[in-house]
């Protein structure tokens, strides 16, 4: 028996840190020693699980980030916790998504959820009125929108907002400049509407030499000094 105990202690010493093993070496039997070690590590495991759960519930959306990527991170974290046997209640997951989304999307989802509940209650009341037999009450869980449905609706609204964003001032200036250049070229191409007469005019900011953009002819690097002096 003593020999078996010594073997067990040796095996434990190969797997545990010396600081952990030293704390339980004074136990009378190897069984008591093992029980104390298991209890310690179970408490540590519970503490780790609690911290992971708290960090998950504290996740929030960073302003300006891509919502698709941000919600993907939430889903990956959720699956990681489930794989670690850390249970996330549906109500907690629902609350996390509500708190995670930007404020305008939170309001959007809340309004849809409230409307859905109202419609379900009205339909149940109408069915109860039309039915001769009493109907069972509505299951409250059926009135709650799932976290997955909330994320899908939020992403649809997010995509719609992104598609309808107004043009930035810089992009607007580029567009106006392009349109003005095209109009100028179309007017002068036929010899009408331009000052000084006939013949094609190069669009603004385009080199006469090889129609490169961003410089004038006398600044063109493709011409040598003799060609520049002749011109």
VENLINHU-V657373 format. One record per backbone hydrogen bond with DSSP energy under -0.5 kcal/mol. CO is the residue of the C=O (numbers start at 1). NH is the residue of the N-H. If there is no record, write none. Layout:
co: <CO/CO>
nh: <NH/NH>
This chain:
co: <1/2/3/4/5/6/7/8/9/10/11/12/12/17/18/19/20/21/22/24/29/30/31/32/33/34/35/36/37/38/39/40/41/42/43/44/45/46/47/48/49/50/51/52/53/54/56/61/62/66/67/68/69/70/71/72/73/74/75/76/77/78/79/80/81/82/85/87/89/90/91/92/93/94/95/96/97/100/102/102/103/104/105/106/107/108/109/110/111/112/113/114/115/116/117/118/119/120/121/122/123/124/125/126/127/138/139/139/140/140/141/146/147/148/149/150/151/152/153/154/155/156/157/158/159/160/162/168/169/170/171/172/173/174/175/176/177/178/179/180/181/182/183/184/185/186/187/188/194/203/205/205/207/212/216/217/220/224/225/226/227>
nh: <5/6/7/8/9/10/11/12/13/14/15/15/16/21/22/23/24/24/25/27/33/34/35/36/37/38/39/40/41/42/43/44/45/46/47/48/49/50/51/52/53/54/55/56/57/58/59/63/65/70/71/72/73/74/75/76/77/78/79/80/81/82/83/84/86/85/87/89/93/94/95/96/97/98/99/100/101/61/105/106/107/108/109/110/111/112/113/114/115/116/117/118/119/120/121/122/123/124/125/126/127/128/129/130/131/140/142/143/143/144/144/150/151/152/153/154/155/156/157/158/159/160/161/162/163/164/165/172/173/174/175/176/177/178/179/180/181/182/183/184/185/186/187/188/189/190/192/191/197/206/214/215/211/207/219/220/223/228/229/230/231>
